[in-house]
Amino acid sequence: MSAKQSTIFRAMTEDGSARIHVINSTAIVNEAIRIHGTAPTATAALGRVLTATSMMGAMLGEKENTLSLTIKGDGMAGTVLAVADYYGNVRGYISNPLADKERKPNGKLDVSGIIGDGTLTVAKDMGDDQPYNGTIRLVSGEIAEDVAQYYATSEQCPTLCALGVLVDVDYTCKAAGGVLVQLLPFADEEVVAKLEANASLITNLSHRFAEGMTNEEIAALVLEGIPYSPFDELEVEYKCTCSRERTERAVISLGQTEIEKLLDEAEAEGKPRELELSCQFCNKVYNFSEKELKALVHKAFEEK
């Protein structure tokens, strides 16, 4: 597979005690940097959230399902959000892409420092009228521990999560990746003990990817001494789903009064009477003239 392609390796222990997802998300994080122009610590925060969300999306049950992971803290980063589909494709944003702090004494980027105190929310759209939402208080703001805590408390599923983003001197992502291991019902205690013992082998995860280790080699570290069967390896990417049609629906939802107000405000500022909307995930801009807006509102009224 191309070195520029992000991939998720999926496997299960042969006795059915646990499942594992390993992602090399370097390409995804570099695309996020290109779109959002993130500072190093913001890159690490957004990159970790994108990495975790991609793996979580790849665990959804149906092709139409989507999952979002939202971190809301009181730190300078603001909100960090990512949305993934069933295939693991993901998109996201950080409210303050320039959020940055001095590195920690150990040289690591201070992600928790820009996140602060707050909450983690997982929302799953299962294609019906009752989406699932689960929210916990952040336990560290380092993302991986928070994701593990979410699964333990909201879904009663013991989980090991490791995430890493290594930012290069030119502010690009040198390497990024993650591991998600979940115990399944009636897991064998010996397998649990081995997984706990092996957890220390995936510290400095991003450095292992930077050294050229593959997803399966990372999985073999985590599952050392545990027989397992590979399931598959998915190609995943940073993928925005915005379109002019979706943006039109968003405009219509504003209502005629609000649209008129926004047009008046634009005119008062000496600008043309038109609306300009940009996608928060990819920064693509959609422009609507006053004539187009009137036509949209009229069409929506006729369809009611």
C-alpha positions in Angstrom: 0.0 0.0 0.0 1.1 3.5 -0.6 3.1 5.2 2.1 0.8 8.2 1.6 -2.3 6.1 2.4 -3.6 5.7 5.9 -4.6 2.2 6.8 -6.4 0.3 9.6 -5.4 -3.3 10.4 -8.1 -5.3 12.1 -7.6 -8.6 13.9 -9.1 -10.8 16.7 -7.6 -13.2 19.2 -8.2 -16.8 18.1 -10.2 -17.5 21.3 -12.5 -14.5 20.8 -11.3 -12.7 23.9 -10.4 -9.4 22.2 -10.4 -7.4 19.0 -7.7 -5.0 17.9 -7.5 -2.1 15.5 -4.2 -0.5 14.5 -4.1 2.6 12.3 -1.2 4.4 10.6 -2.9 7.8 10.3 0.0 9.9 9.1 -1.6 10.8 5.8 -4.9 11.8 7.5 -3.1 14.1 9.9 -1.0 15.7 7.2 -4.2 16.4 5.2 -5.7 18.0 8.4 -2.6 20.2 8.7 -2.9 21.3 5.1 -6.5 22.2 5.5 -6.5 23.8 8.9 -2.9 25.2 9.2 -2.5 23.9 12.7 0.3 24.8 15.1 2.2 21.8 16.5 0.2 21.2 19.7 -3.1 21.8 17.9 -1.9 19.2 15.3 -1.3 16.7 18.1 -4.7 17.3 19.6 -6.7 17.2 16.3 -4.5 14.3 15.0 -5.2 12.2 18.1 -9.0 12.8 17.8 -9.0 12.0 14.1 -7.0 8.9 14.7 -9.2 7.6 17.5 -12.4 8.5 15.6 -11.3 6.7 12.5 -10.8 3.4 14.4 -14.1 3.9 16.3 -15.9 4.4 13.0 -14.5 1.2 11.6 -16.2 -0.7 14.4 -19.7 0.5 13.4 -22.2 -2.2 12.5 -23.8 -0.9 9.3 -22.6 1.0 6.2 -25.0 3.9 6.8 -23.7 4.5 10.3 -21.6 7.4 11.4 -19.8 8.3 14.6 -18.6 11.6 16.0 -16.1 12.3 18.8 -16.3 15.7 20.4 -13.8 17.1 22.9 -15.0 20.3 24.6 -12.5 21.8 27.0 -11.9 25.1 28.7 -8.4 25.4 27.3 -7.2 27.5 24.3 -8.0 24.7 21.8 -11.8 25.1 22.3 -13.8 22.3 20.7 -12.0 19.4 18.8 -14.4 17.3 16.7 -14.1 14.5 14.3 -16.7 12.4 12.3 -16.1 9.0 10.8 -18.0 6.6 8.6 -18.3 2.9 8.7 -15.2 2.5 6.6 -13.0 4.6 8.9 -12.9 7.7 6.6 -12.8 10.7 8.9 -12.9 14.5 8.9 -12.6 17.0 11.7 -11.7 20.5 13.0 -10.3 22.3 16.0 -11.8 25.7 17.0 -8.4 27.3 17.5 -5.9 25.8 15.0 -3.2 28.0 16.4 -3.5 26.7 19.9 0.1 25.9 21.1 2.1 25.7 24.3 5.6 25.0 25.4 6.5 21.3 25.4 6.4 19.3 28.6 9.6 18.7 30.5 9.8 15.2 28.9 9.7 16.9 25.4 6.2 15.8 24.5 3.6 18.2 23.1 1.2 19.5 25.9 -2.1 18.4 24.5 -3.9 18.3 27.8 -2.6 21.8 28.4 -4.5 23.2 25.4 -7.6 21.0 26.0 -8.1 21.8 29.7 -11.0 20.5 31.7 -14.2 19.4 30.0 -16.1 16.6 28.4 -15.8 13.9 25.7 -19.0 13.0 23.8 -19.5 10.2 21.4 -22.6 10.4 19.1 -23.5 7.5 16.9 -26.0 8.0 14.0 -27.4 4.5 13.5 -29.8 5.6 10.7 -32.9 5.8 12.8 -34.6 8.6 14.8 -32.8 7.7 18.0 -29.1 8.4 17.7 -26.9 7.2 20.6 -25.0 9.8 22.7 -22.6 9.2 25.6 -20.7 11.9 27.5 -18.0 11.6 30.2 -15.8 14.1 32.0 -12.3 14.2 30.6 -9.9 12.2 32.8 -6.7 13.6 31.4 -7.2 15.6 28.2 -4.6 13.5 26.5 -7.4 11.9 24.4 -6.3 8.2 24.5 -7.0 7.8 28.3 -10.3 9.7 27.8 -11.4 7.4 24.9 -10.6 4.3 27.1 -12.6 5.8 30.0 -15.5 6.5 27.7 -15.7 2.8 26.6 -15.3 1.6 30.2 -18.1 3.8 31.7 -20.5 4.4 28.8 -20.4 1.1 27.0 -19.0 -1.1 29.8 -16.3 -2.4 27.4 -12.7 -2.6 28.9 -10.5 -0.9 26.3 -6.8 -0.2 25.8 -6.2 2.9 23.7 -2.9 4.4 22.6 -2.5 7.4 20.3 0.5 9.2 19.0 1.3 12.2 16.7 4.9 13.1 15.9 5.3 16.6 14.5 8.4 17.3 12.4 10.5 20.4 12.5 8.7 21.8 9.5 5.4 21.4 11.3 4.2 18.5 9.1 3.3 15.2 10.7 6.3 12.8 10.6 4.2 9.9 11.9 0.9 9.3 13.5 -1.1 6.3 14.6 -3.2 4.5 17.1 -4.1 1.2 18.7 -7.5 0.2 20.1 -7.9 -3.1 21.9 -11.3 -4.1 23.3 -12.1 -7.1 25.5 -15.1 -9.1 24.4 -17.6 -10.8 26.7 -16.2 -13.7 28.7 -12.6 -12.8 27.8 -10.0 -15.3 29.1 -8.2 -14.0 32.2 -4.8 -15.2 30.8 -5.3 -13.2 27.6 -6.3 -10.1 29.7 -3.2 -10.5 31.8 -1.0 -10.7 28.7 -2.6 -7.7 27.1 -2.0 -5.7 30.3 1.6 -6.8 30.3 2.1 -5.9 26.7 0.6 -2.4 27.0 4.0 -1.0 27.9 5.4 -2.2 24.5 3.4 0.5 22.6 4.6 3.6 24.5 6.0 6.2 22.1 3.7 4.8 19.4 4.3 7.5 16.9 8.1 6.9 17.0 7.5 3.2 16.2 5.6 4.2 13.1 8.3 6.8 12.3 10.8 3.9 12.5 8.9 2.1 9.7 6.9 -0.4 11.7 3.8 -1.7 10.0 0.3 -1.9 11.4 0.6 -5.7 11.7 4.0 -5.4 13.4 2.4 -3.1 16.0 -0.4 -5.5 16.4 2.0 -8.3 17.0 3.6 -6.3 19.8 0.3 -5.8 21.5 -0.7 -9.4 21.1 2.7 -10.9 21.9 2.1 -14.4 23.3 -1.6 -14.4 22.2 -2.7 -16.3 19.1 -4.6 -14.1 16.8 -6.2 -14.0 13.3 -5.9 -11.0 11.0 -9.3 -9.8 9.7 -8.5 -7.2 7.1 -6.7 -4.0 6.4 -8.7 -0.9 5.3 -7.5 2.1 3.3 -8.9 5.2 5.0 -8.6 8.9 4.3 -9.4 12.4 5.5 -12.7 12.7 3.6 -15.1 15.6 3.7 -18.7 14.9 2.7 -19.8 18.5 2.1 -21.6 19.5 -1.1 -23.6 22.4 -2.5 -26.8 20.5 -2.0 -26.1 20.0 1.7 -25.1 23.6 2.1 -28.4 24.6 0.4 -30.3 22.7 3.0 -28.4 24.4 5.7 -29.2 27.8 4.2 -32.9 27.0 3.9 -33.0 25.9 7.6 -32.0 29.4 8.6 -35.4 30.7 7.5 -36.3 33.7 5.3 -36.1 36.2 8.2 -32.6 35.2 9.2 -31.4 35.1 5.6 -32.8 38.7 5.0 -31.0 39.8 8.2 -27.7 38.4 7.0 -28.1 40.0 3.6 -28.8 43.4 5.3 -25.7 43.0 7.5 -23.6 42.3 4.4 -25.0 45.4 2.6 -24.4 47.6 5.7 -20.7 46.5 5.7 -20.5 47.6 2.0 -20.5 44.0 0.7 -22.7 42.5 -2.0 -26.1 41.1 -0.8 -25.0 37.5 -0.8 -24.1 34.8 1.6 -20.7 33.0 1.8 -20.6 29.8 3.7 -17.5 27.7 4.3 -17.2 24.1 5.4 -15.6 23.8 8.8 -14.1 20.4 7.8 -12.4 21.3 4.5 -12.7 25.1 4.2 -14.5 24.9 0.8 -16.5 28.1 0.2 -20.1 28.1 -1.1 -21.5 31.5 -2.4 -25.2 32.2 -2.8 -26.4 35.4 -4.5 -29.6 37.1 -3.3 -31.4 35.8 -6.4 -30.3 32.2 -5.6 -31.4 32.5 -2.0 -34.9 33.8 -3.0 -35.2 30.8 -5.4 -34.2 28.4 -2.6 -36.6 29.8 -0.1 -39.4 29.8 -2.7 -38.7 26.2 -3.7 -38.7 25.1 0.0 -42.0 26.9 0.6 -43.6 25.2 -2.4 -42.4 21.7 -1.2 -44.1 22.1 2.1 
